Amino acid sequence: MSQALSTALSSPSNRHRVQFHDQLTEDGGEQSLLEALTVGLTDSPRWISPKHFYDHRGSELFDRICQQPEYYPTRTEESILEQSVEAIAERVGGDIDLIELGSGASHKIRLLLDALRPHHYVGVDISRDFLLESTRRLADDYPWLAVHALCADFTAPFTLPGLEGDARPVVFFPGSSIGNFTPREAGELLTRVHDQLPPGGGLLIGVDRIKDRDRLEAAYNDAAGVTREFNLNLIHRLRDELGAGVSPEDFEHLAFYNEAASRIEMHLISQRDQSFSLDDQIITLAAGEHIHTENSWKYSREGFEKLAGHAGFTLRDHWCDDAQLFDVHYFERPA
């Protein structure tokens, strides 16, 4: 049992407050990291899934990215929610349970908890320790709320925990995290969410719009270098968790907008010829060789609504900022 899990379950204020559901075993999580990175790093071209950014350090770095002046998605989505939260609450209605994919103790979820007053909150995240810390803070700050922490990889099939009562579930998926999936994968994820919801269940989702190259590239190349450190955290994980003989100093961050594909791409670039072992594999990188670490697809409003429609959802409402940088959609599984 991890130290954070032990602390969370033994803390007097949380012992009976956060119900923890683990769909990733400790050993299974480590094994899947090794297997996943080995598969990607022995492929051509080389790649690592962006879900592996999010160990505890990576989750903290992403929170710092969201505070950078160049990174408009977080503050824009927060502004939309602040200005529209009463309309969202009216549209969503009462007597609900709120499930957040990619959980956190952010301002966004707190706006919704205050306005929607759900019976249960379920935070879903792959980073066990970060998940427990964030849900514990929410449990402390919302003593009236039944809080659940579900450690699961929502990029793959997962099961929502059974909750007492017959409240209508509403899934909240903020931050345009849906953009990290290819359009095909995004459609598959939306379909899995749709199929887990009963008729009338809802999906409130933030989506980043297609926009000019300069604004997009600045958001992923912040002057403080936090996104660079976030990308390089994958090398830290290779070295510290898997024992690979690599150094973050031997890689550099690259992020650019691929206009033809409507996506930001992030890569790590090897700064020298190097080799390292990963389990029983020898990984050899040439100077200048890329490891593709993330895509972030951008959508038109109509394009995303069409994608969600193919997954079975019906659009119920939509909110946007004045500059039309970002969309918040509310869909339901029709009766």
N, C-alpha and C positions, 0 to 999 in steps of 0.2 A: 504493500500500500504506500502511495506517495505521501510525502510529508504534508503537502497542501490538502490532500484528501483526508488524512488523519486529523489535521487541525480543523478542517471544516466540519467534520462529523462530531468532533469533541467540544467545539466551542459552545459555551452555555447558551449564547443567544441564537445559535443555529442548530443545535443538536436535533431538535424536532421540527426545524423549519425548512431546510433544503432537503428534498428527497432526491437522491442521486441514483441515476440509471446509467450503467456502463455497458455500452454495446461495442467497446473496444477494450480487450483485455490488455494488461500491462505488457505481457510478452508478445501478444499478437500485434500491438501497436508498433513495437520495436522491430519485429520481424517484417511487418508490412513496409516500414520505412526502408529497411535494407533492400528488400525485394524491389520496391518501386524505384528507388534510386539506381539500383543496378540495371534494371530494365532500361531506364531512360538514358543512362550514361553509356550503355553499350550499343545504343541504337544509332542510326545515322539519318538525319542530323541528331545531335544529342539534345536531350530535354529533361526537365524535372517539372512535375506537376506543381502549380502554385499552392496547392493545399499544404505542401510541406514547408512553406514559409512559417506556419503558425504553431511553432512551439511557444513556450512562455515568452522568450525574448522577442520572437517575431511578432507575437500579438501586441506586446508593448510598443515595438517599433511602429507597427501599423497605427496604433493610437496616436503616436507622435506625428506620423504622416498626415493624419487627419487634421492636425493643428497647424500645418504649414500654410503660409499665405497663398502659395501657388495651387494648393490642392482644393479646388472649388467644390468637388462633389459632396463632401460631408457638410460644409456650411450651407450649401445651396439646398440640399435635402432637408437639413434641420430648419431652414427658413421656411420652406414649403410646409413642413409639418406644423411649425409654430403658427403660421398664418391660417392654416386650414384645419387645425386639429378639431375644432368644433364641428365643422362640416364632415370631417372624417368620422367622428363619433356618431353623428346623426345618420350617416350612410351605413356604417357598420352595424349600428344598433347595440343593444345591451345583451346581457346574459350570454357572455362569450368566455372562452378560454383563449389566451394569446400565446402562440408558439413563435419564437424568434430563431431563425436560421442564422448562425454566426453570431452568437450571443455576446452581449457586453453590458456594461453599466453606464452606457452613454446617455446623453441628453435626449436622444431620439426615443429610446424605449421608455424613458421616464415620462416624456410628454404623453405617450400613448397610455401608459399605465394610469396616469392621473386622469386622463379624459375618458378612457374606455372602462376602467374599473373592472377588469376581468376577474373571474373566479380563480383561475389558475394561470400562472406564467410558466412556460417551459422554455429554457434556454438550451439550444442545440449547438454544440461546437466540438471540434476535433481536438482542441488543446485542453486537456483534462484540468491541469492546475489553474489555467487562466479562467476556464469555465466556472470552476468552483469559487474562485475569488470573486468573480463578477456576480454570480448568483447569490453568494453570501452577502455581498453589499446590498443587493436589492432586497433580500429577505430582511436585513436590518432596517432598511429605510421604508419598507412597506409591510408593517406587521400584520396588516389585514389580508395580505396576499399569500396564497398557497404557491410556493416556489419549487420548481423541479429543475434539475440539471441533467440533461441527456448528453452523455459523451458519445458522439457518433460521427461518422463520416457521411455527411449528407450529399456528397458527390456520388455515392453509391446507394443502393436500396437500404433503407433503415425503417424502423418501426417506432411510431410515437407511443409513449407510455399511456396506459389506460388511466383516465382521470375520473374521479367521482363526479356524479351528477350528469346532466344531459345538456350542458351549455354547448353552444355552437362554436367549433374551433375556427380561429382566424390565424393564418400564418403571416408573419411579418418578415420580409426578406429585404433588408435595407442596404444602402451603400453601393448599389449597382453591382453587387457581387455576382449577379447572374451573368455579367459580362465576362467573367473568367472562364465561362464554358463556351465551347464552340456553339454556333446556333443549333446544331443537331443535339449536342449534349444538353443545352439549355431547354430544348423542347422535351427531351427525355426526363429531365428533372422536374419541369413543370407538370408533365404527365404523372410522375410519381406522387407529387404533392397533391394534384387533383384527385388521384385515385385513393389517397388516404383520407380525404375529406368527405364528410357526408353531404348530401344535397343541402345547399344553403351555406356550406362552409366557405370561408373567404381567404383571399390572398391579397395582402397589401405589399406592394413591391416597388422599390426605387430602381430607376433605369437611367443611365447616362446617355444623353443624346449625341448624335453626330454633330461635330462643330469644327471650327477652324483648327488647323494643325498647330499653330503657335500656342494656343491656350491648352490644347491637349498635351503637347510635349513638355510644356513648362510644369504641368501638374505631376509628371512622372520623373522630373529632373529638378527637384527643389534645390534651392541655393544652399540650404543647410546640409544637404547630403543625406537626409534621413532615408529616402527611398533607396539610395545606393546601399546604405547599411542594411536595409530590409532585404534587398536582393542578395547581398553578400552573406546574409544569415544562413543561407543554404550551405555555403562553404563551412561556416562555423559548425553546422549540424553534421556535415560529413566528417569533419575532423574530431569534434568533441563526442559525438554519440556513436559514430561508426568506426572510429579509429583510422580514418583515411589520412595518409600523409600529405595533406594539402594545407595551404595557407591562404587566407583571404587577401593578403597582399599580392598574390600572384594572379588575381582576377580583377576585372573592372566591369562596372555597371554600364549598360547601354539600354536606353528606352527611346523609341521613335514611333511615329504614327504611320501605319501601313494603310494609305488612303484607299487602295483598291479593295482591301478586305474590311475596311471600316473598323480597324482595331489598333490599339496600342500594343506594341510588342516589347517585352523586356528580355534581355539576354545577359549572361555573364560571359566575358571574353577572357580567354587564357592569355596572360601577358608573356608567357615563355613556353618553350617546349617542356613538357612535364609528364611524369607517369606516377601513378599511385595505385595501391591495391585496395580493392573493395570486396571483402570476403575472399572468394577464390578467383576473382577477376582482376586483371591488370587493365587500368584505364589509362590510355595514352592520349594526351592532348597536344596539338601543335600550337605554336604561338599564333594568336589571332583567331583560334577556333572558338566558335560560339556554343554555349549551352542555352537553349531557349527555355526560359523559366516562367513566363506568363504572357497571356494574351488578355486584353480587356476590350471586348467588342462594344461598339457604340451603336445605338439603334435610333431610327426615326420613331416618332410616336406610333404611326400607323404600322410600321414594320413589327414592333414588339407586340402590339395588340393582336396582329395577325398570328404571330408565333404562339401567344397564349391561347388564342381561339382554337388553333390546331390541337392544343393539349386538352381541350374540352371546357375551358373557362369562358364565362360571359363577362364582358366589361360592365361594371356598374357605375364607376365614376373615375375621374382623372383630375390631377392637380399639377400645376407647373409654375415655375418662377417666371417673372416678367421678361427676363432675357431668354427664356426658353432653352436653358442649359440642361435641365434635368426634369424627369417626369416621375410622378408617383401615381401608380395605377391601383385601383381596387377592383378585383375580379371575384366572382363567385362560381362555385360549382352549381349549375342550375338544378332545380328540383326535378 
